């Protein structure tokens, strides 16, 4: 059996990470999505919105031929890609947002092609890396926030979706 391309493997990994976030949100009651787990902490809905906007920024900048994460200050580059993005708190709308922004991002990255992802890009730390390497950072960022969603769920007395899956419960 032939291996998938690097592009296909990476996009599959991103889909897995994004679906994990969606599964966590889907498993929670609506009230859990807007409850603040601690003073100053993001709600689960706000974390989901951040994942969506960050994914748009990642895919947009990685797909640009002249991509450079330091070409503008972080707030400006984020606004360029997600400034007009809706910020729902309703569960169904959050899931739709996460699914739609992932599809848009995947479409952009596929259109750019694998050869573009093998080109360098300047990262937020000023160092250059292959775009594919930075995409793995973006995927890790989504997994990090999935962990925050799971912890916020636990704090509210809910069992995270992945834990239930591991234990054979739906």
C-alpha positions as CSV (number, residue, x, y, z in Angstrom):
1,X,0.0,0.0,0.0
2,X,1.4,3.4,-1.0
3,X,1.9,6.0,1.6
4,X,-0.2,9.2,1.4
5,X,1.6,12.4,0.4
6,X,3.0,14.6,3.2
7,X,0.2,17.1,2.4
8,X,-2.5,14.4,2.7
9,X,-1.0,13.0,6.0
10,X,-0.8,16.5,7.5
11,X,-4.3,17.4,6.5
12,X,-5.6,14.2,7.9
13,X,-3.8,15.0,11.2
14,X,-5.4,18.4,11.3
15,X,-8.8,16.9,10.6
16,X,-8.3,14.5,13.5
17,X,-7.4,17.3,15.8
18,X,-10.3,19.5,14.8
19,X,-12.8,16.6,15.0
20,X,-11.5,16.0,18.5
21,X,-12.4,19.6,19.5
22,X,-15.8,19.2,17.8
23,X,-16.5,15.9,19.6
24,X,-15.7,17.6,23.0
25,X,-18.0,20.5,22.3
26,X,-20.8,18.2,21.0
27,X,-20.7,16.1,24.2
28,X,-21.3,19.1,26.5
29,X,-24.6,20.8,27.4
30,X,-25.1,24.3,26.1
31,X,-24.7,25.7,29.6
32,X,-21.1,24.4,29.8
33,X,-20.0,26.3,26.8
34,X,-20.5,29.8,28.2
35,X,-19.6,29.1,31.9
36,X,-16.3,30.6,32.9
37,X,-14.0,28.0,34.5
38,X,-12.1,30.7,36.4
39,X,-11.8,34.4,36.6
40,X,-10.3,35.8,33.5
41,X,-10.3,32.4,31.7
42,X,-11.8,31.9,28.3
43,X,-15.1,30.0,28.2
44,X,-15.3,26.9,26.1
45,X,-17.2,28.9,23.4
46,X,-14.4,31.5,23.4
47,X,-11.8,28.7,23.1
48,X,-13.6,27.2,20.1
49,X,-13.8,30.7,18.5
50,X,-10.1,31.1,19.0
51,X,-9.4,27.7,17.4
52,X,-11.5,28.7,14.4
53,X,-9.7,32.1,13.9
54,X,-6.3,30.6,14.5
55,X,-7.0,27.9,11.9
56,X,-8.0,30.6,9.4
57,X,-4.8,32.5,10.1
58,X,-2.7,29.4,9.8
59,X,-4.1,28.2,6.5
60,X,-4.2,31.7,5.0
61,X,-0.7,32.6,5.8
62,X,0.8,29.2,5.0
63,X,-1.0,29.3,1.6
64,X,0.4,32.8,0.7
65,X,3.4,32.7,-1.6
66,X,4.8,35.6,0.4
67,X,3.7,34.2,3.8
68,X,5.4,35.7,6.8
69,X,3.9,35.6,10.3
70,X,5.8,38.8,11.2
71,X,4.7,40.9,8.2
72,X,2.2,42.5,10.5
73,X,1.6,42.6,14.3
74,X,-0.2,39.5,15.6
75,X,-3.6,41.3,16.1
76,X,-3.5,42.7,12.6
77,X,-2.6,39.4,10.9
78,X,-5.3,37.6,12.9
79,X,-7.8,40.3,11.9
80,X,-6.8,40.0,8.3
81,X,-8.0,36.4,8.2
82,X,-10.7,36.2,10.9
83,X,-11.7,39.8,11.5
84,X,-15.2,39.3,10.0
85,X,-15.7,35.8,11.5
86,X,-18.9,35.3,13.5
87,X,-18.4,34.5,17.2
88,X,-21.3,32.3,18.2
89,X,-21.8,30.7,21.6
90,X,-24.7,28.4,20.6
91,X,-23.4,24.8,20.4
92,X,-24.7,24.0,16.9
93,X,-23.3,27.3,15.6
94,X,-19.9,26.7,17.2
95,X,-19.7,23.2,15.7
96,X,-20.7,24.7,12.3
97,X,-18.1,27.4,12.7
98,X,-15.4,24.8,13.5
99,X,-16.4,22.6,10.6
100,X,-16.7,25.4,8.1
101,X,-13.4,27.1,9.0
102,X,-11.6,23.8,8.8
103,X,-13.0,23.1,5.3
104,X,-12.0,26.6,4.2
105,X,-8.5,26.1,5.6
106,X,-8.1,22.7,4.0
107,X,-9.2,24.1,0.6
108,X,-6.7,26.9,0.8
109,X,-3.8,24.6,1.7
110,X,-4.7,22.0,-1.0
111,X,-4.9,24.8,-3.5
112,X,-1.4,26.0,-2.5
113,X,-0.1,22.5,-2.8
114,X,2.6,20.4,-1.2
115,X,5.4,22.2,-2.9
116,X,4.4,25.5,-1.2
117,X,4.3,23.8,2.2
118,X,7.9,22.7,1.7
119,X,9.0,26.3,1.4
120,X,10.2,28.4,4.3
121,X,8.1,30.9,6.3
122,X,9.2,33.2,9.0
123,X,7.5,32.2,12.3
124,X,6.3,34.4,15.2
125,X,9.7,33.9,16.9
126,X,11.5,35.3,13.9
127,X,13.1,32.0,12.8
128,X,12.4,30.4,9.5
129,X,10.9,26.9,9.2
130,X,9.2,24.9,6.5
131,X,5.5,25.8,6.3
132,X,4.7,22.1,6.8
133,X,6.6,22.2,10.1
134,X,4.7,25.3,11.1
135,X,1.4,23.6,10.2
136,X,2.3,20.9,12.8
137,X,2.7,23.7,15.3
138,X,-0.8,24.9,14.4
139,X,-2.2,21.4,14.8
140,X,-0.5,21.1,18.2
141,X,-2.1,24.5,19.1
142,X,-5.6,23.0,18.5
143,X,-4.8,19.9,20.6
144,X,-3.5,22.2,23.4
145,X,-6.9,24.0,23.4
146,X,-8.7,20.7,23.2
147,X,-7.0,19.9,26.5
148,X,-8.3,23.2,27.9
149,X,-11.9,22.3,26.8
150,X,-11.5,18.9,28.4
151,X,-10.3,20.5,31.7
152,X,-13.0,23.1,31.7
153,X,-15.5,20.3,31.2
154,X,-14.0,18.4,34.1
155,X,-14.1,21.5,36.3
156,X,-17.8,21.7,35.6
157,X,-18.4,18.0,36.5
158,X,-18.5,16.6,32.9
159,X,-16.4,13.7,31.6
160,X,-14.6,14.7,28.4
161,X,-15.6,12.9,25.1
162,X,-12.2,11.4,24.6
163,X,-12.2,9.9,28.1
164,X,-15.6,8.4,27.5
165,X,-14.5,7.0,24.2
166,X,-11.4,5.4,25.8
167,X,-13.6,3.8,28.4
168,X,-16.1,2.5,25.8
169,X,-18.9,4.9,26.7
170,X,-20.7,7.2,24.4
